[in-house]
Amino acid sequence: MKFFVDSADVGEIRSLAEAGLVDGVTTNPSLIAKSGRPMASVIAEICAITPGPVSAEVTALEFEGMLAEGRHLRRIAPNVAVKVPLTEAGLRACRALTEEGAMVNVTLCFSPAQALLAAKAGASFISPFVGRLDDIATDGMQLIADIVAIYRNYPQYRTEVLVASVRHPMHLVQAAKIGAHVATLPASVIRSLLRHPLTDRGLEAFLTDWKKTGQSIL
């Protein structure tokens, strides 16, 4: 499974990339606004950190506007994936941009039927939001299972399932067991994957025993 970082914080993306934990990045208008920096500058800097796909989202709602914004975003760097919403205009833009050679991430997916439409439109990635479904007492992971099962039935579709709105480590583990291609996670969730009390306890015991030897490796 590929790990994307869901962030526009260049510092934390660089830190995770140096540990080999970044296969790509997803951003959205809210994350860009939080950075307090111009969108083009942020996306360009992130694209220089990782060679993987970096999702940059359009803000237009109509087809022509999405197409123009998508073309503009593609010019920032070759690894930009244009992010469009799962609307009729968004799918039209997805088809047009894909035909021009762009990577397209279709976002805000909440049903298997929507995911099937995105695949038919040529999406590179479909982004189902598991956490937001959980928030309304709906099983977000069942959506992932349904989409993965549908896509497996139709190998002509090359769309990758990009699990979004990941809130905790079990979302990630469950998505990996189902067979999703990608998960995009906040940096805090990625770092939480490292933590286990038995790891901490074992390391403490090893170091205590090492001190008793009075030795030094260097």
Secondary structure as GFF3:
##gff-version 3
##sequence-region A 1 218
A	DSSP	beta_strand	2	6	.	.	.	ID=ss1
A	DSSP	alpha_helix	10	18	.	.	.	ID=ss2
A	DSSP	beta_strand	24	26	.	.	.	ID=ss3
A	DSSP	alpha_helix	29	35	.	.	.	ID=ss4
A	DSSP	alpha_helix	39	49	.	.	.	ID=ss5
A	DSSP	beta_strand	54	57	.	.	.	ID=ss6
A	DSSP	alpha_helix	63	74	.	.	.	ID=ss7
A	DSSP	beta_strand	80	85	.	.	.	ID=ss8
A	DSSP	alpha_helix	88	99	.	.	.	ID=ss9
A	DSSP	beta_strand	103	109	.	.	.	ID=ss10
A	DSSP	alpha_helix	112	120	.	.	.	ID=ss11
A	DSSP	beta_strand	125	128	.	.	.	ID=ss12
A	DSSP	alpha_helix	130	135	.	.	.	ID=ss13
A	DSSP	alpha_helix	140	153	.	.	.	ID=ss14
A	DSSP	beta_strand	160	163	.	.	.	ID=ss15
A	DSSP	alpha_helix	169	178	.	.	.	ID=ss16
A	DSSP	beta_strand	182	185	.	.	.	ID=ss17
A	DSSP	alpha_helix	187	192	.	.	.	ID=ss18
A	DSSP	alpha_helix	197	213	.	.	.	ID=ss19
###
